[in-house]
Amino acid sequence: MGYYIIGELLRDARERQKYSQEEVCYGICTPSTLSRIENGQQAPGKKILEGLMQRLGLKDWIFDVGINPKEAEKYELEQELIRCFGRKEYEKTQKLADDLEKMMNEGVSKESNLLMEKQYLSFVRIMMRKDQGEKLEYVLEKLLETICMTIPDFDGMHIRTRLLTYQEISILNSIGCVHHAMGNLWEALRILFDLKEYIEKGNMNGQMISEKYPMILQNLSAWMEQEGYYSDALELCQKGIDFCIEYGKMHTFPMLLCNKACALAELGQIEMSKKIFLQSIVLFETVGQQESAEQVKEYARNYMI
């Protein structure tokens, strides 16, 4: 499909939502680059197009961008890295990250397309170090540097009023989680509630947020429960559960059920809590996450004593 059609789509979506070129492309490309793309004078790189469409709430699978075999190879490598990172196969993830960085340095990508790729590599590496026991203060510092790669003026505030890519949402969620782990509860809650409201304001369609939204609700519900806000935690859990059922996304579903069961137990609804705990355990066992299943069993025993 022609690049001019893509440019028209971007321009129409941007103007309909009353965003300036500067707001949409901030940290992704220059306004002049976006202008040329909108006018059909420049073919957008795949990563730039993805970022622009995500910020505008457009379905980024509608269009395909012609890429050469080397770019296609790099893109497949990146997708494999994402899958391995998600499965926490860190030895393989590290090798893939090194291979991808090598391809980037060899000039396979245009320089203008590299920023988000470099940001993702930085994110992956610092999160692996976190899981391997790196000091949280260092992790937070590096995550803040990483988000500033595409949001240079990021100060922890005004998340609701920004335009974000999926990648930026993931990084911000991780920043909130590190704050929570460091004991900075209210900063953690503020960041994730801002992300929740950003998503709910309707700038992203359901399929696009199907991985991000339940993850944020899972974290928030767990934290609210820890602070004794059981009714609020229950409401957040149910919102996440309903979303997972509607869009068929099961990744965070078992843990949301566990959080719901804990909140119900705290609210004195023991029989319903037992039922939900069992559902969570069965789901974890079904997908082969035995360690998580045992953890939920321990939670259940503690609540049922």
Backbone hydrogen bonds in HBPLUS format (Angstrom, degrees):
<---DONOR---> <-ACCEPTOR-->    atom                        ^
c    i                          cat <-CA-CA->   ^        H-A-AA   ^      H-
h    n   atom  resd res      DA  || num        DHA   H-A  angle D-A-AA Bond
n    s   type  num  typ     dist DA aas  dist angle  dist       angle   num
A0005-ILE N   A0002-GLY O   3.22 MM   3  5.56 132.3  2.46 102.6 113.2     1
A0007-GLY N   A0003-TYR O   2.93 MM   4  6.27 159.9  1.97 153.6 159.1     2
A0008-GLU N   A0004-TYR O   2.91 MM   4  6.16 153.6  1.98 145.7 152.7     3
A0009-LEU N   A0005-ILE O   2.98 MM   4  6.23 157.6  2.03 148.3 154.2     4
A0010-LEU N   A0006-ILE O   3.00 MM   4  6.32 163.5  2.02 155.5 158.9     5
A0011-ARG N   A0007-GLY O   2.94 MM   4  6.13 168.8  1.95 152.3 155.7     6
A0012-ASP N   A0008-GLU O   2.81 MM   4  5.92 168.0  1.83 153.7 157.5     7
A0013-ALA N   A0009-LEU O   2.97 MM   4  6.08 164.4  1.99 150.2 154.7     8
A0014-ARG N   A0010-LEU O   2.90 MM   4  6.03 161.0  1.94 150.0 155.9     9
A0015-GLU N   A0011-ARG O   2.87 MM   4  6.02 168.7  1.88 155.5 158.4    10
A0016-ARG N   A0012-ASP O   2.89 MM   4  5.92 154.1  1.96 144.1 151.9    11
A0017-GLN N   A0013-ALA O   3.11 MM   4  6.23 148.8  2.21 142.2 149.2    12
A0019-TYR N   A0014-ARG O   3.01 MM   5  5.34 174.4  2.02 151.0 152.2    13
A0018-LYS N   A0015-GLU O   3.07 MM   3  4.74 151.8  2.16  94.0 102.5    14
A0024-VAL N   A0020-SER O   3.26 MM   4  6.55 162.3  2.29 152.1 155.8    15
A0025-CYS N   A0021-GLN O   3.05 MM   4  6.13 168.7  2.06 157.1 159.8    16
A0028-ILE N   A0025-CYS O   2.79 MM   3  5.20 161.9  1.83 135.6 140.4    17
A0029-CYS N   A0025-CYS O   3.08 MM   4  5.45 163.2  2.11 146.5 150.4    18
A0033-THR N   A0030-THR O   3.04 MM   3  5.16 122.4  2.38  99.1 113.5    19
A0034-LEU N   A0030-THR O   3.08 MM   4  6.48 161.3  2.11 155.1 159.7    20
A0035-SER N   A0031-PRO O   2.84 MM   4  6.05 154.3  1.91 146.3 154.1    21
A0036-ARG N   A0032-SER O   3.04 MM   4  6.28 155.0  2.11 142.7 148.2    22
A0037-ILE N   A0033-THR O   2.97 MM   4  6.27 154.7  2.04 149.9 157.4    23
A0038-GLU N   A0034-LEU O   2.85 MM   4  6.06 167.2  1.86 156.9 159.8    24
A0039-ASN N   A0035-SER O   3.02 MM   4  6.18 144.4  2.15 142.4 151.8    25
A0041-GLN N   A0036-ARG O   2.76 MM   5  4.86 145.4  1.87 158.6 156.2    26
A0040-GLY N   A0037-ILE O   3.09 MM   3  5.17 162.4  2.12 107.0 111.6    27
A0049-LEU N   A0045-GLY O   2.88 MM   4  6.07 167.0  1.90 160.1 164.1    28
A0050-GLU N   A0046-LYS O   2.92 MM   4  6.14 161.5  1.96 149.0 154.2    29
A0051-GLY N   A0047-LYS O   3.00 MM   4  6.19 165.7  2.02 148.9 152.3    30
A0052-LEU N   A0048-ILE O   2.95 MM   4  6.17 166.9  1.97 157.4 160.7    31
A0053-MET N   A0049-LEU O   2.94 MM   4  6.06 167.3  1.96 155.0 158.6    32
A0054-GLN N   A0050-GLU O   2.91 MM   4  6.03 153.5  1.98 149.0 156.7    33
A0055-ARG N   A0051-GLY O   3.08 MM   4  6.26 160.7  2.11 148.0 152.6    34
A0056-LEU N   A0052-LEU O   3.16 MM   4  6.36 137.5  2.35 138.9 150.2    35
A0058-LEU N   A0053-MET O   2.82 MM   5  4.96 166.6  1.84 155.7 153.2    36
A0057-GLY N   A0054-GLN O   3.10 MM   3  5.05 158.2  2.15 101.1 107.9    37
A0062-ILE N   A0059-LYS O   3.18 MM   3  5.93 167.7  2.20 123.7 125.4    38
A0072-ALA N   A0068-ASN O   2.91 MM   4  6.19 155.2  1.97 155.4 163.7    39
A0073-GLU N   A0069-PRO O   2.87 MM   4  6.10 151.7  1.95 145.2 152.7    40
A0074-LYS N   A0070-LYS O   2.95 MM   4  6.22 155.8  2.01 145.7 152.3    41
A0075-TYR N   A0071-GLU O   2.87 MM   4  6.09 156.1  1.93 147.9 154.6    42
A0076-GLU N   A0072-ALA O   2.99 MM   4  6.24 158.9  2.04 149.3 154.1    43
A0077-LEU N   A0073-GLU O   3.01 MM   4  6.22 152.2  2.09 143.6 151.6    44
A0078-GLU N   A0074-LYS O   2.93 MM   4  6.23 153.3  2.01 148.0 155.1    45
A0079-GLN N   A0075-TYR O   3.00 MM   4  6.32 153.4  2.08 146.9 153.8    46
A0080-GLU N   A0076-GLU O   3.00 MM   4  6.24 155.5  2.06 147.8 153.9    47
A0081-LEU N   A0077-LEU O   2.95 MM   4  6.20 151.9  2.03 145.5 153.7    48
A0082-ILE N   A0078-GLU O   2.98 MM   4  6.28 155.4  2.04 148.0 154.0    49
A0083-ARG N   A0079-GLN O   3.05 MM   4  6.35 155.7  2.11 144.6 150.8    50
A0084-CYS N   A0080-GLU O   2.94 MM   4  6.18 166.4  1.95 153.8 157.0    51
A0085-PHE N   A0081-LEU O   2.88 MM   4  5.98 159.5  1.92 152.6 158.5    52
A0086-GLY N   A0082-ILE O   3.00 MM   4  6.12 156.7  2.05 143.6 149.9    53
A0087-ARG N   A0083-ARG O   3.08 MM   4  6.37 139.7  2.25 141.2 152.0    54
A0089-GLU N   A0084-CYS O   2.97 MM   5  5.24 168.5  1.98 155.2 153.9    55
A0088-LYS N   A0085-PHE O   3.01 MM   3  4.88 154.9  2.08 100.9 108.7    56
A0093-THR N   A0089-GLU O   2.86 MM   4  6.01 153.5  1.93 149.3 157.9    57
A0094-GLN N   A0090-TYR O   2.85 MM   4  5.92 160.0  1.89 148.3 151.6    58
A0095-LYS N   A0091-GLU O   3.29 MM   4  6.57 157.9  2.34 141.3 146.4    59
A0096-LEU N   A0092-LYS O   2.94 MM   4  6.19 164.6  1.97 153.4 157.8    60
A0097-ALA N   A0093-THR O   2.83 MM   4  6.03 155.4  1.89 151.1 158.4    61
A0098-ASP N   A0094-GLN O   2.97 MM   4  6.20 156.1  2.03 146.3 152.3    62
A0099-ASP N   A0095-LYS O   2.89 MM   4  6.15 157.6  1.94 150.6 157.1    63
A0100-LEU N   A0096-LEU O   2.83 MM   4  6.03 157.9  1.88 149.3 155.4    64
A0101-GLU N   A0097-ALA O   2.93 MM   4  6.10 160.6  1.97 147.2 152.5    65
A0102-LYS N   A0098-ASP O   3.00 MM   4  6.16 152.0  2.08 142.9 150.6    66
A0103-MET N   A0099-ASP O   3.05 MM   4  6.34 157.1  2.10 147.1 152.5    67
A0104-MET N   A0100-LEU O   2.96 MM   4  6.23 154.4  2.02 148.9 156.3    68
A0105-ASN N   A0101-GLU O   2.92 MM   4  6.15 157.7  1.97 148.8 154.6    69
A0106-GLU N   A0102-LYS O   2.99 MM   4  6.19 132.2  2.23 141.0 153.8    70
A0108-VAL N   A0103-MET O   3.33 MM   5  5.90 163.9  2.36 163.9 161.3    71
A0107-GLY N   A0104-MET O   3.13 MM   3  5.50 160.0  2.17 108.4 113.4    72
A0113-ASN N   A0110-LYS O   2.87 MM   3  5.42 153.6  1.94 116.7 125.3    73
A0114-LEU N   A0111-GLU O   3.17 MM   3  5.35 165.6  2.19 111.0 115.5    74
A0118-LYS N   A0114-LEU O   2.81 MM   4  6.00 163.1  1.84 165.7 170.2    75
A0119-GLN N   A0115-LEU O   2.93 MM   4  6.16 150.5  2.02 143.7 152.8    76
A0120-TYR N   A0116-MET O   2.96 MM   4  6.17 155.4  2.02 142.4 148.0    77
A0121-LEU N   A0117-GLU O   3.03 MM   4  6.33 162.7  2.07 151.5 155.8    78
A0122-SER N   A0118-LYS O   2.99 MM   4  6.17 158.8  2.04 147.3 153.0    79
A0123-PHE N   A0119-GLN O   2.94 MM   4  6.18 157.5  1.99 149.1 155.4    80
A0124-VAL N   A0120-TYR O   2.86 MM   4  6.11 167.8  1.88 158.5 160.7    81
A0125-ARG N   A0121-LEU O   3.03 MM   4  6.17 168.0  2.05 150.6 153.8    82
A0126-ILE N   A0122-SER O   3.07 MM   4  6.23 162.2  2.10 150.1 154.7    83
A0127-MET N   A0123-PHE O   3.02 MM   4  6.15 155.9  2.08 151.0 157.8    84
A0128-MET N   A0124-VAL O   2.99 MM   4  6.22 148.7  2.09 147.5 156.0    85
A0129-ARG N   A0125-ARG O   3.10 MM   4  6.32 156.6  2.15 142.9 149.0    86
A0130-LYS N   A0126-ILE O   2.94 MM   4  6.19 146.8  2.05 139.8 149.2    87
A0131-ASP N   A0127-MET O   3.08 MM   4  6.32 162.7  2.11 145.7 148.6    88
A0132-GLN N   A0128-MET O   3.04 MM   4  6.25 129.9  2.30 138.3 152.2    89
A0132-GLN N   A0129-ARG O   3.15 MM   3  4.93 131.2  2.40  90.3 103.9    90
A0134-GLU N   A0129-ARG O   2.92 MM   5  5.41 161.6  1.95 148.9 146.6    91
A0133-GLY N   A0130-LYS O   3.00 MM   3  5.31 161.7  2.04 113.2 115.6    92
A0138-TYR N   A0135-LYS O   3.13 MM   3  5.47 122.4  2.48 103.9 116.9    93
A0139-VAL N   A0135-LYS O   3.05 MM   4  6.40 159.6  2.09 150.2 156.6    94
A0140-LEU N   A0136-LEU O   2.85 MM   4  6.04 166.0  1.87 156.1 158.5    95
A0141-GLU N   A0137-GLU O   3.10 MM   4  6.25 160.0  2.14 141.0 146.7    96
A0142-LYS N   A0138-TYR O   2.98 MM   4  6.24 160.3  2.02 153.1 157.8    97
A0143-LEU N   A0139-VAL O   2.85 MM   4  6.07 152.7  1.93 151.2 159.5    98
A0144-LEU N   A0140-LEU O   2.95 MM   4  6.13 158.0  2.00 151.8 157.1    99
A0145-GLU N   A0141-GLU O   3.08 MM   4  6.36 150.5  2.17 140.6 148.8   100
A0146-THR N   A0142-LYS O   2.90 MM   4  6.11 146.6  2.01 140.0 149.5   101
A0147-ILE N   A0143-LEU O   2.93 MM   4  6.26 160.3  1.97 154.8 157.8   102
A0148-CYS N   A0144-LEU O   3.13 MM   4  6.21 148.0  2.24 139.4 148.0   103
A0149-MET N   A0146-THR O   3.11 MM   3  5.37 157.6  2.16 105.3 112.4   104
A0150-THR N   A0147-ILE O   3.33 MM   3  6.06 148.6  2.44 115.5 120.3   105
A0151-ILE N   A0147-ILE O   2.96 MM   4  6.01 140.8  2.12 141.5 152.9   106
A0154-PHE N   A0151-ILE O   2.97 MM   3  5.46 155.6  2.03 131.3 129.8   107
A0161-THR N   A0158-HIS O   3.27 MM   3  5.52 139.2  2.45 102.0 112.1   108
A0162-ARG N   A0159-ILE O   3.23 MM   3  5.44 164.4  2.26 109.4 114.2   109
A0169-ILE N   A0165-THR O   3.06 MM   4  6.36 152.7  2.13 147.6 155.1   110
A0170-SER N   A0166-TYR O   2.95 MM   4  6.30 155.7  2.01 152.3 158.5   111
A0171-ILE N   A0167-GLN O   3.03 MM   4  6.31 158.3  2.08 149.8 155.5   112
A0172-LEU N   A0168-GLU O   2.92 MM   4  6.08 164.0  1.94 149.6 154.1   113
A0173-ASN N   A0169-ILE O   2.89 MM   4  6.07 154.8  1.95 147.4 154.6   114
A0174-SER N   A0170-SER O   3.04 MM   4  6.28 153.8  2.11 143.4 150.2   115
A0175-ILE N   A0171-ILE O   2.88 MM   4  6.23 148.6  1.98 147.6 157.1   116
A0176-GLY N   A0172-LEU O   2.97 MM   4  6.26 158.1  2.02 149.2 154.2   117
A0177-CYS N   A0173-ASN O   2.96 MM   4  6.28 152.7  2.03 145.4 153.2   118
A0178-VAL N   A0174-SER O   2.93 MM   4  6.17 154.5  2.00 149.2 155.2   119
A0179-HIS N   A0175-ILE O   2.99 MM   4  6.25 159.2  2.04 149.0 154.8   120
A0180-HIS N   A0176-GLY O   3.00 MM   4  6.29 155.4  2.06 145.9 152.6   121
A0181-ALA N   A0177-CYS O   2.94 MM   4  6.22 157.6  1.99 146.3 152.2   122
A0182-MET N   A0178-VAL O   2.95 MM   4  6.16 137.6  2.13 144.8 156.2   123
A0182-MET N   A0179-HIS O   3.14 MM   3  5.09 128.6  2.42  93.2 106.9   124
A0184-ASN N   A0179-HIS O   2.77 MM   5  4.96 148.9  1.87 159.3 149.4   125
A0183-GLY N   A0180-HIS O   2.97 MM   3  5.09 158.7  2.01 106.7 113.3   126
A0188-ALA N   A0184-ASN O   3.04 MM   4  6.24 159.0  2.09 155.1 161.7   127
A0189-LEU N   A0185-LEU O   2.84 MM   4  6.13 163.7  1.86 159.5 163.9   128
A0190-ARG N   A0186-TRP O   2.92 MM   4  5.96 158.1  1.97 140.6 147.0   129
A0191-ILE N   A0187-GLU O   3.10 MM   4  6.25 164.4  2.12 148.4 151.7   130
A0192-LEU N   A0188-ALA O   3.12 MM   4  6.36 171.3  2.13 154.0 156.2   131
A0193-PHE N   A0189-LEU O   2.83 MM   4  5.87 160.1  1.87 152.8 158.8   132
A0194-ASP N   A0190-ARG O   2.96 MM   4  5.98 150.5  2.05 141.3 149.7   133
A0195-LEU N   A0191-ILE O   2.98 MM   4  6.30 151.3  2.06 143.7 151.7   134
A0196-LYS N   A0192-LEU O   2.85 MM   4  6.06 158.2  1.89 145.9 152.1   135
A0197-GLU N   A0193-PHE O   2.95 MM   4  6.16 162.6  1.98 147.2 151.1   136
A0198-TYR N   A0194-ASP O   2.86 MM   4  6.03 149.8  1.95 143.7 153.1   137
A0199-ILE N   A0195-LEU O   2.99 MM   4  6.24 162.1  2.02 154.0 156.9   138
A0200-GLU N   A0196-LYS O   2.97 MM   4  6.16 160.0  2.01 147.5 153.8   139
A0201-LYS N   A0197-GLU O   2.98 MM   4  5.97 130.5  2.23 142.6 152.0   140
A0202-GLY N   A0199-ILE O   3.31 MM   3  6.09 167.1  2.32 117.0 120.3   141
A0208-MET N   A0205-ASN O   3.05 MM   3  5.48 121.8  2.40 108.7 123.0   142
A0209-ILE N   A0205-ASN O   3.28 MM   4  6.62 146.7  2.40 152.6 162.1   143
A0210-SER N   A0207-GLN O   3.38 MM   3  5.10 162.9  2.41  98.5 103.0   144
A0213-TYR N   A0209-ILE O   2.93 MM   4  5.52 163.3  1.96 149.3 154.7   145
A0216-ILE N   A0212-LYS O   3.09 MM   4  6.38 154.2  2.16 154.0 160.7   146
A0217-LEU N   A0213-TYR O   3.04 MM   4  6.33 162.6  2.07 156.1 161.0   147
A0218-GLN N   A0214-PRO O   2.80 MM   4  5.96 151.2  1.88 147.6 155.7   148
A0219-ASN N   A0215-MET O   3.13 MM   4  6.39 161.7  2.17 146.0 149.7   149
A0220-LEU N   A0216-ILE O   2.98 MM   4  6.19 170.5  1.99 153.6 156.6   150
A0221-SER N   A0217-LEU O   2.89 MM   4  5.92 164.2  1.92 148.1 152.7   151
A0222-ALA N   A0218-GLN O   3.13 MM   4  6.26 158.4  2.18 145.5 151.1   152
A0223-TRP N   A0219-ASN O   3.03 MM   4  6.28 161.7  2.07 153.6 158.5   153
A0224-MET N   A0220-LEU O   2.87 MM   4  6.04 164.6  1.90 156.2 160.5   154
A0225-GLU N   A0221-SER O   3.01 MM   4  6.08 152.8  2.09 141.3 148.6   155
A0226-GLN N   A0222-ALA O   3.04 MM   4  6.28 155.7  2.10 144.3 150.7   156
A0227-GLU N   A0223-TRP O   3.15 MM   4  6.43 138.7  2.33 141.3 151.6   157
A0229-TYR N   A0224-MET O   2.86 MM   5  5.19 151.8  1.94 161.3 152.3   158
A0228-GLY N   A0225-GLU O   2.94 MM   3  5.06 160.4  1.98 107.3 113.4   159
A0233-ALA N   A0229-TYR O   2.92 MM   4  6.14 155.9  1.98 150.5 158.4   160
A0234-LEU N   A0230-TYR O   2.86 MM   4  6.04 155.9  1.91 146.9 153.3   161
A0235-GLU N   A0231-SER O   3.03 MM   4  6.28 155.5  2.09 145.8 151.8   162
A0236-LEU N   A0232-ASP O   3.04 MM   4  6.31 158.7  2.08 149.8 155.1   163
A0237-CYS N   A0233-ALA O   2.90 MM   4  6.14 159.6  1.95 151.8 157.7   164
A0238-GLN N   A0234-LEU O   2.97 MM   4  6.18 166.5  1.99 151.9 155.0   165
A0239-LYS N   A0235-GLU O   3.04 MM   4  6.22 154.7  2.10 144.6 151.6   166
A0240-GLY N   A0236-LEU O   3.05 MM   4  6.31 158.0  2.10 148.2 153.6   167
A0241-ILE N   A0237-CYS O   2.81 MM   4  6.09 159.8  1.85 156.5 162.9   168
A0242-ASP N   A0238-GLN O   2.88 MM   4  5.98 169.2  1.89 151.3 154.1   169
A0243-PHE N   A0239-LYS O   3.09 MM   4  6.23 151.9  2.17 139.5 147.4   170
A0244-CYS N   A0240-GLY O   2.93 MM   4  6.18 161.9  1.97 151.0 155.5   171
A0245-ILE N   A0241-ILE O   3.00 MM   4  6.24 160.2  2.04 153.7 158.7   172
A0246-GLU N   A0242-ASP O   2.97 MM   4  6.13 160.7  2.01 146.3 151.8   173
A0247-TYR N   A0243-PHE O   3.01 MM   4  6.20 159.5  2.06 155.6 159.8   174
A0248-GLY N   A0244-CYS O   2.80 MM   4  5.51 109.0  2.31 137.1 151.2   175
A0249-LYS N   A0244-CYS O   2.98 MM   5  4.72 143.4  2.12 131.1 138.4   176
A0256-LEU N   A0252-THR O   3.02 MM   4  6.23 154.4  2.09 156.8 164.9   177
A0257-LEU N   A0253-PHE O   3.02 MM   4  6.31 153.2  2.10 151.9 159.2   178
A0258-CYS N   A0254-PRO O   2.99 MM   4  6.32 151.2  2.07 141.6 149.6   179
A0259-ASN N   A0255-MET O   2.87 MM   4  6.15 162.1  1.91 151.1 155.0   180
A0260-LYS N   A0256-LEU O   2.91 MM   4  6.14 154.3  1.98 145.0 152.4   181
A0261-ALA N   A0257-LEU O   2.90 MM   4  6.16 156.8  1.95 150.6 156.5   182
A0262-CYS N   A0258-CYS O   2.99 MM   4  6.29 157.8  2.04 153.2 158.7   183
A0263-ALA N   A0259-ASN O   3.01 MM   4  6.28 161.7  2.05 149.4 154.1   184
A0264-LEU N   A0260-LYS O   2.90 MM   4  6.14 159.4  1.94 152.9 158.7   185
A0265-ALA N   A0261-ALA O   2.94 MM   4  6.15 156.5  2.00 146.8 153.1   186
A0266-GLU N   A0262-CYS O   3.01 MM   4  6.29 157.0  2.06 148.8 154.7   187
A0267-LEU N   A0263-ALA O   2.99 MM   4  6.24 137.7  2.18 140.4 152.3   188
A0267-LEU N   A0264-LEU O   3.10 MM   3  5.00 124.2  2.43  90.9 105.6   189
A0269-GLN N   A0264-LEU O   2.88 MM   5  5.16 149.6  1.97 156.6 149.2   190
A0268-GLY N   A0265-ALA O   3.01 MM   3  5.09 159.7  2.05 105.2 110.0   191
A0273-SER N   A0269-GLN O   2.97 MM   4  6.09 150.5  2.06 147.0 156.5   192
A0274-LYS N   A0270-ILE O   2.87 MM   4  6.19 155.8  1.93 156.2 161.3   193
A0275-LYS N   A0271-GLU O   3.20 MM   4  6.48 158.6  2.25 145.0 150.1   194
A0276-ILE N   A0272-MET O   3.06 MM   4  6.34 158.4  2.11 151.1 156.3   195
A0277-PHE N   A0273-SER O   2.86 MM   4  6.08 161.5  1.90 156.1 161.6   196
A0278-LEU N   A0274-LYS O   3.05 MM   4  6.25 162.6  2.08 149.4 153.4   197
A0279-GLN N   A0275-LYS O   3.14 MM   4  6.44 154.5  2.21 142.7 149.4   198
A0280-SER N   A0276-ILE O   3.00 MM   4  6.27 158.6  2.05 151.9 157.2   199
A0281-ILE N   A0277-PHE O   2.95 MM   4  6.26 161.1  1.99 155.0 159.9   200
A0282-VAL N   A0278-LEU O   2.96 MM   4  6.16 168.4  1.98 155.9 158.5   201
A0283-LEU N   A0279-GLN O   3.05 MM   4  6.24 160.9  2.09 148.1 153.2   202
A0284-PHE N   A0280-SER O   3.00 MM   4  6.25 164.3  2.02 153.4 157.5   203
A0285-GLU N   A0281-ILE O   2.95 MM   4  6.17 161.6  1.99 153.0 158.3   204
A0286-THR N   A0282-VAL O   2.84 MM   4  6.00 147.7  1.94 144.9 154.6   205
A0287-VAL N   A0283-LEU O   3.14 MM   4  6.40 151.0  2.23 150.4 155.7   206
A0289-GLN N   A0284-PHE O   2.82 MM   5  5.04 148.1  1.92 164.0 155.7   207
A0288-GLY N   A0285-GLU O   3.16 MM   3  5.03 159.9  2.20 100.7 105.6   208
A0293-ALA N   A0289-GLN O   3.02 MM   4  6.34 153.1  2.09 146.9 155.4   209
A0294-GLU N   A0290-GLN O   2.88 MM   4  6.17 156.4  1.93 153.4 158.4   210
A0295-GLN N   A0291-GLU O   3.06 MM   4  6.31 147.9  2.17 140.1 149.2   211
A0296-VAL N   A0292-SER O   2.97 MM   4  6.28 155.2  2.03 150.3 156.0   212
A0297-LYS N   A0293-ALA O   2.98 MM   4  6.28 153.0  2.06 145.5 153.4   213
A0298-GLU N   A0294-GLU O   3.02 MM   4  6.30 148.8  2.12 143.0 150.7   214
A0299-TYR N   A0295-GLN O   3.00 MM   4  6.38 156.0  2.06 147.0 153.4   215
A0300-ALA N   A0296-VAL O   2.87 MM   4  6.15 162.4  1.90 153.6 158.0   216
A0301-ARG N   A0297-LYS O   2.93 MM   4  6.21 160.2  1.97 148.2 153.2   217
A0302-ASN N   A0298-GLU O   3.01 MM   4  6.25 160.0  2.05 151.1 156.2   218
A0303-TYR N   A0299-TYR O   3.01 MM   4  6.31 153.4  2.09 151.9 159.1   219
A0304-MET N   A0300-ALA O   2.92 MM   4  6.03 143.6  2.06 149.7 159.9   220
